[in-house]
Amino acid sequence: MIGYQLRQREYLLEISRAMTSRLDLPSLLRLILTSAADLVRAEAGVIALRRGRSSALAIHASYGVPVSVLPRFAPLLTDFPLRPEDYAVPDLQARLNLVARAVRLPLNQVIALPLIAHYELSGVIYLFRSGSSAFTENDHAVLSSFADQAAIAVRNAQLYQQVSGEKRQLDAVIQHSADGVMILDPELRIQVFNEALSRLTGWPAEQAIGRPCYQVLALEQMEGDDLCGAEGGEAAFPGGRPLMADGVLLRAGGSRVALSVTYSPLYDDEGRLANVIVNVVDVTRFREAEEMKSTFVSVISHELKTPVALIKGYANTLAREDAHWDEETLREGLQVISEESDRLTALINNLLDASRIQAGGFKLERADVDLPRLAGAVVENWRTQTEKHRFALDFPARFPTVVGDEERLRQVFNNLLSNAIKYSPEGGEVRVGGWRENDEVTVYVADQGIGVPESEQGNLFQRFYRVDSSLRRSTQGAGLGLFLCRTIVEAHGGRIWLRSEAGKGTTVFFTLPLEESLPE
């Protein structure tokens, strides 16, 4: 008997060591249960753990019991005392009898071992025997010592599981954040780099991690406290407050993005800097909006002043009581007033159209449109406004009719022809033509003017954008014409683009889909 008890103690020590090395909860519970059964030669057993902070118990591991009958062990899982000093289960034998009849197994003897760690009950181990041999006092003593070790191991595994789960949640939040996030060590080397920041900077996370942050987040035109601004920089947070910086980042592909960066310190229990949390927000759209607002005010104030000043000047001159104007002078003055009024009206209409587009109120009135006839009418109007330019129409016979908004398409032709004349100050030919290809038509307006630099071609269809050239200051316009052309063409289901070469002219193309003509 003494030898058996000694082997029990040795086995208990060995199992205790094995339990403390396991942090995987399911594997640990299986080890605890099989070891406890071996210690006292039990034939079956279950481990039930508390569900969070509630008093309910749920079976997490079983031994010698078919999984299919585990729900019938419910009588052993209810009304279990939560206070460690009251762990004895009332009516334990009566509950066992209910379970034995329900599962149809010869379970005659039972012992309940509470799992108590840090004065808190986390669960219970039930062990069963089928014969008449009851559990002895020595069995109780050995199992009580074993249960203490098992409770600590279970508590550690649960804490590890909880921490692992929280880490996975935190990793998911960081990785799927809409803003860029990276975590630096005290030497400002990157430890965490999320997907949004990869998209913003063009750096894959696997290449960024481990690098000094100045290599990945080097801001230009910087304002504020740029922690990652220079090689060999040290993290310093006066007063422990976060630092903020704004700047422009040159991405790997050559494009630029405006960023707002916040550096937040994270200290350990001894007050030493442990990490720096970096939050990066793309503010490109906000900067563009501010620049657009500034451009709008500048352009519109200039474009409105010119016609208003001319109209007022000519009107005041013609209205002078001390002057008597001949008929030709009156006609020329009134013509200038009329032309500048038309220019002012066109500018206001373009601004209203741009506002409608922004508000989503841009609509088309569709009907059958004869594009060659429409283009010809617009060209005839422009012939009377220039003596330097020659106009040519280049549409094939039987050019198909399109379904569209004739007045909006007239606006497209007017804007394109206005640009063609404006940006070919030496004159030359302006050609308007088109052709059919499959289920769409392509229309073009070509000039022999100054052309558009390749670096600016991608911006021409944006609001308020004007080509940076010597003609910019001497030509009229608010930079809305091509923006409106693009909007109108795309509203018709088409697309618009241009080809240009500096000094050789520009050709603007747009397509319109062919649809069945509207019924008469």
C-alpha positions in Angstrom: 0.0 0.0 0.0 2.9 2.3 0.9 4.5 1.6 -2.4 1.3 2.4 -4.3 1.0 5.7 -2.5 4.7 6.5 -3.2 4.1 5.8 -6.9 1.1 8.1 -6.7 3.2 10.9 -5.4 5.9 10.4 -8.0 3.3 10.3 -10.8 1.6 13.4 -9.3 4.9 15.3 -9.5 5.5 14.2 -13.0 2.1 15.2 -14.2 2.3 18.6 -12.4 5.4 19.4 -14.4 3.7 18.3 -17.6 0.7 20.5 -16.9 2.7 23.7 -16.2 4.3 23.4 -19.6 1.0 23.3 -21.6 -0.9 26.4 -22.6 -3.3 24.9 -25.1 -6.5 24.6 -23.1 -8.1 21.6 -24.9 -4.8 19.6 -24.8 -4.3 20.5 -21.1 -7.8 19.5 -20.1 -7.4 16.1 -21.7 -4.0 15.6 -19.9 -5.6 16.6 -16.5 -8.5 14.3 -16.9 -6.6 11.2 -18.0 -3.9 11.8 -15.3 -6.5 12.2 -12.6 -8.3 9.0 -13.7 -4.9 7.2 -13.7 -4.1 8.5 -10.2 -7.1 6.8 -8.5 -7.9 4.2 -11.2 -11.2 5.9 -12.2 -13.0 4.4 -15.2 -14.6 7.7 -16.5 -14.6 11.3 -15.9 -15.5 14.8 -17.2 -14.2 18.4 -16.7 -16.7 21.2 -16.6 -15.6 24.9 -16.7 -17.6 28.0 -15.8 -19.0 30.1 -18.7 -17.3 33.4 -18.1 -18.5 35.0 -14.9 -21.8 33.1 -14.7 -22.6 30.2 -12.5 -23.3 27.9 -15.4 -20.9 25.0 -16.1 -20.2 23.4 -19.5 -18.3 20.1 -20.1 -15.0 20.8 -22.0 -13.3 17.3 -21.8 -14.4 13.7 -21.2 -12.8 10.3 -20.5 -14.4 7.0 -20.9 -17.8 8.6 -21.7 -19.3 8.7 -25.3 -19.5 12.2 -26.5 -23.1 11.7 -27.6 -24.4 11.2 -24.0 -22.5 14.2 -22.5 -25.7 16.5 -22.6 -27.3 14.0 -20.1 -24.8 15.0 -17.5 -26.7 18.2 -16.9 -27.8 17.2 -13.3 -24.1 17.5 -12.3 -23.7 20.9 -13.8 -26.5 22.9 -12.1 -26.6 24.6 -8.8 -22.9 24.2 -8.3 -21.7 26.5 -5.4 -19.4 29.3 -6.6 -17.8 30.1 -3.3 -14.6 28.0 -2.8 -15.4 27.2 0.8 -18.8 25.7 -0.2 -17.6 23.6 -3.1 -19.2 20.4 -1.9 -22.0 19.5 -4.3 -25.3 18.9 -2.5 -27.0 15.6 -3.2 -24.1 14.4 -5.3 -25.0 10.7 -5.2 -28.6 11.4 -6.1 -27.4 13.5 -9.1 -25.1 10.6 -10.1 -28.0 8.2 -10.0 -30.0 10.4 -12.4 -27.1 10.6 -14.8 -26.4 6.9 -14.7 -30.0 6.1 -15.6 -30.0 8.7 -18.3 -26.8 7.5 -20.0 -27.4 3.8 -19.2 -23.9 3.3 -17.8 -23.0 1.6 -14.5 -21.7 4.7 -12.8 -21.9 3.9 -9.0 -19.1 6.0 -7.4 -18.3 9.7 -7.9 -15.9 12.3 -6.6 -16.1 16.0 -7.3 -12.9 18.1 -7.3 -13.2 21.8 -7.5 -10.7 23.8 -9.6 -9.8 26.8 -7.4 -7.1 29.3 -8.3 -6.6 32.7 -6.7 -9.6 32.1 -4.5 -11.9 31.8 -7.5 -13.8 28.7 -8.6 -13.2 28.1 -12.3 -14.6 24.6 -12.7 -14.9 21.0 -11.4 -13.5 17.5 -12.2 -15.9 14.6 -11.9 -14.4 11.0 -11.7 -16.5 7.9 -11.8 -16.2 4.2 -10.9 -18.6 1.4 -11.9 -18.1 -1.0 -9.1 -18.7 -0.9 -5.4 -15.2 0.3 -4.5 -15.6 3.8 -3.1 -12.9 6.5 -3.3 -10.7 6.4 -0.3 -9.4 9.2 1.9 -6.0 8.8 0.3 -7.7 9.2 -3.1 -9.3 12.4 -1.8 -5.9 13.7 -0.5 -4.0 12.9 -3.7 -6.7 14.4 -5.9 -7.0 17.5 -3.8 -3.3 18.2 -4.3 -3.6 17.4 -8.0 -6.7 19.6 -8.4 -4.8 22.6 -6.9 -2.0 22.2 -9.5 -4.6 21.6 -12.3 -6.5 24.7 -11.3 -3.4 26.9 -11.6 -2.5 25.3 -15.0 -6.1 25.8 -16.3 -6.1 29.4 -15.1 -2.8 30.1 -16.9 -4.1 28.4 -20.1 -7.3 30.5 -19.9 -5.3 33.7 -19.4 -3.1 32.8 -22.3 -6.1 32.0 -24.5 -7.7 35.3 -23.5 -4.5 37.3 -24.2 -4.1 35.4 -27.5 -7.7 36.2 -28.5 -7.3 39.9 -27.6 -4.0 40.0 -29.6 -5.8 38.6 -32.6 -8.6 41.1 -32.2 -6.1 43.9 -31.9 -4.1 42.7 -34.9 -7.3 42.5 -36.9 -8.3 46.1 -35.9 -4.9 47.4 -36.9 -4.6 45.4 -40.1 -8.1 46.4 -41.3 -8.1 50.0 -40.1 -9.0 52.5 -42.8 -6.1 54.6 -41.7 -2.4 53.7 -41.8 -1.0 52.4 -38.6 2.5 51.3 -37.7 4.1 50.5 -34.3 7.8 51.5 -33.7 10.2 50.4 -31.1 12.1 53.0 -29.0 14.8 53.2 -31.7 12.1 54.0 -34.2 12.3 50.7 -36.1 9.1 49.4 -37.6 7.5 46.5 -35.8 3.9 46.5 -37.1 2.8 47.9 -40.5 -0.8 47.6 -41.6 -2.4 47.1 -45.0 -3.7 50.7 -45.3 -0.2 52.0 -44.7 1.1 49.7 -47.4 -1.4 51.1 -49.8 -0.5 54.7 -48.8 3.2 54.4 -49.0 3.6 51.7 -51.6 5.8 49.7 -49.2 4.9 46.0 -48.7 4.6 45.2 -45.0 7.3 42.4 -45.2 9.8 44.9 -46.6 8.9 47.7 -44.2 9.1 45.8 -41.0 12.5 46.1 -39.3 13.5 49.2 -41.2 14.0 52.6 -39.6 10.8 54.7 -40.1 12.7 57.5 -41.8 13.3 55.2 -44.8 9.5 54.5 -45.2 7.8 57.7 -44.1 10.1 60.5 -45.2 7.8 63.6 -45.6 8.5 66.5 -47.8 7.0 70.0 -47.3 6.7 69.0 -43.6 5.0 71.0 -41.0 5.0 70.1 -37.3 7.1 67.5 -35.4 8.3 64.9 -37.9 9.6 62.1 -35.7 10.6 60.0 -38.7 12.2 62.9 -40.5 15.9 62.2 -40.3 18.3 59.3 -40.0 19.5 58.6 -36.5 16.5 60.5 -34.9 15.5 59.7 -31.4 12.0 59.5 -30.0 11.4 62.4 -27.7 7.9 63.4 -26.4 8.1 66.6 -24.3 5.5 66.2 -21.5 4.6 62.8 -22.8 2.2 64.4 -25.3 1.7 63.0 -28.9 3.5 64.7 -31.7 1.8 65.7 -35.0 3.2 66.4 -38.5 1.7 67.1 -41.9 3.6 66.6 -45.2 3.8 65.1 -48.6 5.1 61.6 -49.3 6.7 60.6 -52.5 5.5 57.1 -53.1 7.5 54.3 -54.7 5.7 54.7 -58.1 6.5 58.5 -58.3 3.0 59.8 -57.2 2.6 62.0 -54.2 0.1 61.8 -51.3 -0.6 64.3 -48.6 -0.5 62.8 -45.1 -1.3 63.8 -41.5 0.8 61.8 -39.0 0.3 61.4 -35.3 3.0 59.9 -33.1 1.7 58.6 -29.7 4.1 57.3 -27.0 3.5 54.1 -25.1 5.4 53.7 -21.8 6.1 50.6 -19.7 5.4 50.3 -15.9 8.7 52.0 -15.1 7.9 55.0 -17.3 10.3 54.1 -20.1 9.3 54.4 -23.7 8.2 51.0 -24.9 6.7 51.8 -28.3 5.5 54.6 -30.6 2.1 54.2 -32.1 1.9 56.0 -35.5 -1.4 56.9 -37.1 -1.3 58.0 -40.7 -4.3 59.7 -42.4 -4.5 60.4 -46.2 -5.5 64.1 -46.4 -4.9 64.5 -50.1 -8.6 65.1 -50.8 -8.8 67.7 -48.1 -5.8 69.5 -49.4 -7.2 69.3 -53.0 -10.5 70.7 -51.7 -8.7 73.6 -50.0 -6.6 74.3 -53.1 -9.7 74.1 -55.3 -11.5 76.5 -53.1 -8.6 78.9 -53.3 -8.3 78.5 -57.0 -12.1 79.0 -57.4 -11.9 82.3 -55.6 -8.9 83.4 -57.5 -10.1 82.4 -60.9 -13.7 83.5 -60.6 -12.7 86.8 -59.1 -10.4 87.4 -62.1 -12.8 86.1 -64.7 -15.8 88.1 -63.3 -13.8 91.3 -62.9 -12.8 91.5 -66.6 -16.2 91.5 -68.3 -17.8 93.5 -65.5 -15.1 96.2 -65.8 -15.5 96.3 -69.6 -19.3 96.5 -69.4 -19.1 99.3 -66.8 -16.4 101.2 -68.7 -18.2 101.2 -72.0 -21.6 101.9 -70.5 -20.2 104.9 -68.5 -18.4 106.1 -71.6 -21.4 105.9 -73.9 -23.6 107.5 -71.2 -21.5 110.7 -70.9 -23.6 113.8 -71.4 -20.7 115.9 -72.5 -19.9 113.6 -75.5 -21.7 113.1 -78.7 -20.8 109.7 -80.3 -21.2 108.8 -83.9 -23.2 105.8 -84.9 -20.2 103.6 -85.6 -18.6 104.3 -82.2 -22.0 103.6 -80.5 -22.3 100.3 -82.4 -18.8 99.2 -81.5 -19.3 100.0 -77.8 -22.6 98.3 -77.6 -21.1 95.2 -79.4 -18.4 95.0 -76.7 -21.0 95.3 -74.0 -23.0 92.5 -75.7 -20.0 90.2 -76.1 -18.8 90.7 -72.5 -22.4 90.1 -71.3 -22.4 86.8 -73.3 -19.0 85.9 -71.8 -20.3 86.7 -68.3 -23.5 84.6 -69.0 -21.4 81.7 -70.2 -19.2 81.8 -67.1 -22.2 81.9 -64.8 -23.8 79.0 -66.7 -20.6 76.9 -66.4 -20.5 77.6 -62.7 -24.1 76.6 -62.3 -23.5 73.4 -64.2 -20.4 72.6 -62.1 -22.6 73.2 -59.0 -25.3 70.9 -60.3 -22.8 68.2 -61.0 -21.4 68.5 -57.5 -24.9 68.3 -56.0 -25.9 65.3 -58.2 -28.6 67.3 -60.1 -27.2 66.9 -63.5 -29.8 65.4 -65.9 -30.0 64.8 -69.7 -33.0 65.5 -72.0 -32.5 62.7 -74.6 -33.6 62.8 -78.2 -32.2 61.8 -81.6 -29.1 64.0 -82.4 -27.5 64.5 -85.9 -23.9 65.2 -84.8 -22.6 66.4 -88.3 -25.4 68.9 -88.5 -24.9 70.0 -84.9 -21.1 70.3 -85.3 -21.7 72.3 -88.5 -24.0 74.8 -86.8 -21.5 75.4 -84.0 -18.6 75.8 -86.4 -20.6 78.4 -88.4 -21.1 80.4 -85.2 -17.3 80.4 -84.5 -16.4 81.4 -88.1 -17.6 84.9 -87.4 -15.5 85.3 -84.3 -12.0 84.7 -85.8 -10.2 85.7 -89.0 -7.0 83.6 -88.3 -8.5 80.2 -88.3 -9.9 77.9 -91.0 -12.6 75.4 -90.2 -13.1 72.0 -91.8 -15.8 69.3 -91.2 -14.7 65.7 -91.7 -17.8 63.4 -91.2 -18.4 60.5 -93.5 -21.7 60.2 -95.4 -24.5 58.3 -93.6 -23.0 59.1 -90.2 -25.3 57.5 -87.7 -27.7 59.4 -85.4 -27.1 59.2 -81.7 -29.5 59.4 -78.8 -28.4 62.3 -76.5 -29.1 65.7 -75.1 -28.5 68.1 -78.1 -28.0 71.2 -76.0 -25.4 69.5 -73.8 -23.6 68.1 -76.8 -23.7 71.6 -78.3 -22.0 72.7 -75.1 -19.3 70.1 -75.6 -18.6 71.3 -79.2 -18.6 74.9 -78.1 -16.1 74.3 -75.3 -13.8 72.2 -77.5 -13.9 74.8 -80.4 -13.3 77.6 -77.9 -10.2 75.9 -76.6 -9.0 75.1 -80.1 -9.2 78.7 -81.1 -7.9 80.1 -77.8 -4.8 77.9 -77.7 -3.8 78.3 -81.4 -3.2 82.1 -81.3 -1.3 82.0 -84.6 -4.3 80.6 -86.4 -4.3 77.5 -88.6 -6.9 74.8 -89.3 -9.5 73.6 -86.8 -10.9 70.3 -87.9 -14.1 68.6 -86.6 -14.9 65.1 -87.6 -15.8 61.6 -86.6 -16.3 58.0 -87.5 -18.3 54.9 -86.5 -16.6 51.9 -84.9 -18.7 48.9 -83.8 -21.4 50.1 -81.4 -20.2 53.6 -80.8 -19.1 56.8 -82.7 -15.9 58.7 -82.1 -15.8 62.5 -82.6 -12.8 64.7 -82.6 -11.8 68.4 -82.6 -8.2 69.1 -83.7 -6.2 72.3 -83.8 -2.7 73.3 -84.8 -1.9 75.3 -81.7 0.7 75.3 -78.9 -0.2 71.8 -77.6 -0.3 70.5 -74.1 2.8 69.2 -72.2 2.6 65.5 -71.4 3.0 66.2 -67.7 -0.3 68.2 -67.6 -2.5 66.1 -69.9 -3.8 64.0 -67.0 -5.1 67.0 -65.2 -6.9 68.8 -68.0 -10.3 67.4 -67.3 -10.3 68.4 -63.6 -12.3 71.4 -62.3 -10.5 74.8 -62.5 -7.4 73.4 -64.0 -5.7 75.4 -66.8 -2.5 74.6 -68.7 0.5 76.4 -67.3 1.7 78.3 -70.3 2.5 81.8 -71.5 -1.0 82.0 -72.8 -2.6 81.3 -69.5 -2.5 84.9 -68.3 -3.7 86.4 -71.6 -6.6 83.9 -72.3 -10.0 83.9 -70.8 -11.5 80.9 -68.9 -12.1 79.5 -65.5 -10.9 76.0 -66.2 -14.4 74.5 -66.3 -14.8 73.8 -70.0 -13.1 70.4 -70.3 -14.4 69.3 -66.9 -18.0 69.9 -68.2 -17.2 68.2 -71.4 -16.0 65.1 -69.5 -19.1 65.1 -67.3 -21.5 65.5 -70.3 -19.8 62.8 -72.3 -19.6 60.3 -69.4 -23.3 61.0 -68.6 -24.0 59.8 -72.1 -22.1 56.6 -71.5 -19.0 57.7 -73.5 -15.4 58.6 -72.7 -13.1 61.5 -73.5 -9.4 61.9 -74.0 -6.8 63.9 -75.9 -3.6 63.5 -77.8 -1.2 66.4 -77.9 2.4 67.4 -78.8 4.0 70.6 -77.7 4.1 73.0 -80.6 2.1 70.8 -83.0 -1.4 71.0 -81.7 -4.0 69.1 -79.8 -6.8 66.6 -80.7 -9.6 65.9 -78.3 -11.6 62.7 -78.9 -14.8 61.6 -77.3 -17.1 58.6 -77.9 -20.9 58.2 -77.7 -22.6 54.8 -77.7 -25.1 54.0 -80.4 -28.6 53.3 -79.2 -31.8 52.6 -81.0 -33.4 55.9 -82.2 -36.3 57.2 -80.1 -39.8 56.5 -81.6 -41.4 59.2 -83.6 
